[in-house]
Amino acid sequence: MSNRTVRNYYLPVVLLITFSLLLVSSNLFAQSGFDPRSMGMGGTGVAVANPATAPFFNPAVLSIEERERFSIDGPILGVRAYDPNNFRNELNSFQNLDLVDGLQTSISNFNLAPSEASSTAVVASINELNDSLGALGGSPVQANLGIGLTLGDTGQKFGWAIYTTGNGAFGTLFNYRDGAFLGGFADAIDQVNFDNPASNTTAQLDALADFITYDVDPNTGEITNVQVVDFSEDNIESTVDVMGLGWMEVGVSLSTHLGDFACGVTPKFVRARIFDYSASALSADVSDFDVTDYQTDYENFNIDIGFARETADGWIIGMVGKNLIEQKYKGYRRDPVTQVIEPTGNVITISPTIQVGAARQEEWGTVAVDFDLQETEGFNGLPGSQYLSTGVELDPWGWGQVRAGYRANLSDSERSVLSAGIGISPFGIH
């Protein structure tokens, strides 16, 4: 029995409005695509029979429908950002306070005339610096961007799609490492009697040698001249760390029907570039640094394999394994003093992921749900992710679509995403 060939040309006449309550994925490949339809529908697509996005979600859906559809989709462009604490402005504000200079001044003034009364100003400066650093600690910033182009044709006997996509994912984290030192610094000053230096013992002061200096009178053996050690920027160990991965894919998705199942495969060439930047909390500038000092390039091949089946009651069930060849991208950066490229010890691992999905398409629209079968690892100290995504598209008029979705991160509920979007399809062009 032959099927009438229907050819639809998919053009990017789409307006998307995405409302992100809290972020996106911590895994670089957890969100398969940036096309407006899937983003508006909570990131679903594993079982949605859309030839324009099949290479990004599941190549098997190219052969799930009886009708034939030719598609061109591009440019596909998407951007996401997550900065709940406005970290960049908070970091700039912290650096502008010059709290280290303030602490140095307090110590210098104190050492001119040490006393119990004047030591309170030093302790206050230490605590202010410690509290300000602690307020920045753990503040995550993430950004994802993507652009793509697809060209393909569906068919149960043979479906194909050629695609290219460029993506980037970056995570910034403030690593707070000074709490123990600064807390110990303040405690040490509280333990010393500066009004009566002789009442202190050498054993006591030796235990505080990281923070206190003193002299011993050679004639009497009494302790004199107890002072606070100088403090400098070198004492600050907290850092601003930025890691990211930019990658470009070029691939071909092929599909066919085997028995009751549609089967698809996407071999692809991947060019990856890892960024691994780290700088002191006092000098870091996350918007202005030479990226060539912190980047490393890689090239490799990978593969996606997918399956799909349409049930008797009209549901499409899909499963896909993506990036089935595990890749490890090691970070390197140039030492600012020696100018030598050195390994950082950080690694971004792209592990295989498996997703399942179900979708149903009716005259009035589409409903879909996707689920990650395993948790994916985060990077740069950020949490991992495991998503349950749901979405709906209403298309009762044929020329306009209303979309909504929810992407629940089962590993970190604060990073779930509510999305909504609209599509405009004049003259039947989708």
Secondary structure, DSSP 8 states (H G I E B T S, - for coil): --------------------SS---SSTTSS----HHHHHTTT--SS---TTTHHHH-GGGGGSSSS--EEEEEEEEEEEEE-TT-HHHHHHHHHHH-HHHHHHHHHHHHHHS--HHHHHHHHHHHHHHHHHHHHHTT-EEEEEEEEEEEEEE--SS-EEEEEEEEEEEEEEEEE---HHHHHHHHHHHHHS-SSSGGGS-HHHHHHTTTTEEEEE-TTT--EEEEEE----GGG---EEEEEEEEEEEEEEEEEEEETTEEEEEEEEEEEEEEEEEEEETTT--TTS--GGGSEEEEEEEEEEEEEEEE-TTSEEEEEEEE--S-EEEEEEEE-TTT--EEEEEEEEEE--EEEEEEEEEETTEEEEEEEESS-B--STT---B-EEEEEEEE-SSSSEEEEEEEEEETT-GGG-EEEEEEEE-GGG--
